[in-house]
Amino acid sequence: MHAKPVETTIPASSALATSLAGAYFHDAWAIAPLDTNASALELFLKVTAGTPGWVNTLMTLRNRVVSMLGLKNLGTLSGLDPAKPASAYQIGDRVGIFTLFANTPDEVLLGDKDKHLDVILSVHRAVDAGNGQVLATVSTVVHVHNWLGRLYMLPVTPMHRIIAPAVLRNAARA
C-alpha cells in the first residue's frame, strides 16, 4: 500500500476527528506498517524509538530555546523507557514527550496541554476493507490559547510537516 508516508485526512472514525473545530493546525500522515499485528501504542513506541538523530537534535535545541521563555523541557521524541512494554502504560503516564490520554488496540491519543496550547496526537490503526491491509494514520491537532502559543507554532508548523513523515517512515521498517 504505502511504503512511505502519504499526507491524508484525519480518519472519520478517529477520536481526534471531533477536535478539528477551531484548530490552529492539523495534519495527518498514513503508512502501511511492517508489523501489522501491533497495537496503535506499540506502533507509536516502535516508531518513536527509531526517531532520526537530527529530529532529537532539533528537540534538544527546542528545549534550550523555550526554557528561556519559561516553557517546559519535553525531552526528545525517542526518550522512551525501552524496557517498558506497551501493556504497562496507563492513562496519564508520560510516553516520551507526551502524556497518554486514551488507549485502545486501534487508537492511541497522546498529547500535551498547557496554558499556551494543546497538542493531541493520534495513532489510528485500521484494516482496509477493500484489500485487508493495515493502515496506520498519525494525526496531530493543535489548539492555541494565546499569543505565545501562536508564536511557538510559527517555526513548529513548517518543521512538523518535515519531521512527522520522517519519523513515520520507521513504521515501514519497524
N, C-alpha and C positions, 0 to 999 in steps of 0.2 A: 504494500500500500504506500506508505510514506517512509522512505529510508532517511529522509531528513525532515526537520520541522517545516510545517506549512502554516502560514498565517490563516486563521479561520475566525469564526464567531464563537462566542461562549455558548456551549450546548444548552438548548432549551430545558433539558432535564437536569441541568446543574443547579445546585442550591444557590450558586453565585448569580444566576441569571436575574433573580429578583432584586439584586443590589445595583443594577445598572442605572436606575433613575438618578439623575443628578451627579453621576460620576465625573470626576475631573479627568480621569484617564482610565482606559481599559484596553486590554488586548487578550488574544487567545492564540495558542500555537498547538497544533496537533502532530502526533507522530505515532507510528506503529512500533510499540516497544518490542524488544527482543524477548523479554520474559513476559509471555502472555498470561501466565498464571499469577503474577504478582498483584497484590492489592494496590490500591491507589497510594497508600502511605509507603508501602515497600518500594514502589516505583520512585516516589519522591526521595526516599533515603538513598536508593542506589544511584539515582541521577545526581543528586547534590554531593554525594561522597566523591564523585569524579569531576567536580567543578574544575574548569580550566584554571591554571595558576594565575593567569592575567586577571581573571574575574576576582579572585581572592585578593590580589594586589590592589585592585580598584576599591574593594570593600574596606581594606585596611586604610587606604587614602581617605575614603569617605568618612571613616570613623575618626580620623585625626582632624579633618576639617570641621565636621559637625560638633565635635567636642568643644570647639572654640565658641560655638553658638549655644552651648548648654544642652545639646541633644545627646541621646544615649548611644553608646558604643554597642553595635549589634553583633560584633564578631564577624566571622567570614561565613559564606554560604556553605562551605564544606565542613564547618566546625561542628561536627556531629560526634556522638559517642559511638564508635564503630562496634562496641560490644553490646550495645542496647538494641534488641530486636524490635521490629515494628509493633509486635504484640504487647510490649512493655509500656508503650506510650499511653498516657491518659489525657483526657481533655484538660487543658490548662497547662500542660507540660511545654517546656521550650523544646523545639525541634530545630536545632541550628539557630538561625536568626529570627525564627518565627515562633509564635505560640499556637498550639494545636487547639482549634475551635470546634471541629467536628470530624468524625472519622467513621466511615463505613467502608466495606471492601471496594466499592466502586467510586467513592469520592472522599477526598480529604480536604478540609478547609483549614488553612493556616494563615496567620497574619500578625499584624502589629497595629495597635490602636493607641494614639496619644492625643494631646490637645491640638496638634498641628494637622495631623492627617490619619486616616485609617486605610490600611493596606490589607486586602484579603486576596489570598491566592488559593486557587482550586486545582487539584489534580483529579480529573474526571476520567474514569475508565469505562469504556462501553464496547460492546461487541456489535459490529456492523451486521445488521440483519441480512444484507444482500450477499455478503461474501464470508461471514463468520470471523473476520479478522478483528483483533482487539485494536482499539484506537485510544490513545491517551491524549487528553487535551489539558493543557496547562493554561489557566486563565488568571488574569490579575485585574482587580478593580481597586481604584484609589479614589477616596473622597477627601478633599482638603477642607480644613476648617478655618484657616486664617492666612494672612499674607506670608507667614514663614513657611507654611505648607506649600503654597504656590511657588515661593522662591526655591524651596528644596526640590520641587518637581521640575524646575527648568532644566537642569543638567540630567536629572534622573530619567525623564521621559525618553530622550533620544538614546541614552545608554541602555535603557531597559529593552528597547527594540533590537539591540545588538546582543545583549547578554542573555536574554531569555532563550532565543533559539540556539545560541552557542552552548548553553548548559543543557538544554533539552536534547541536543544531539547524542548525549550519553545514553538516552533511552534506547536508541537503536543499537547500542553496544553493550549496555549494562544488563 
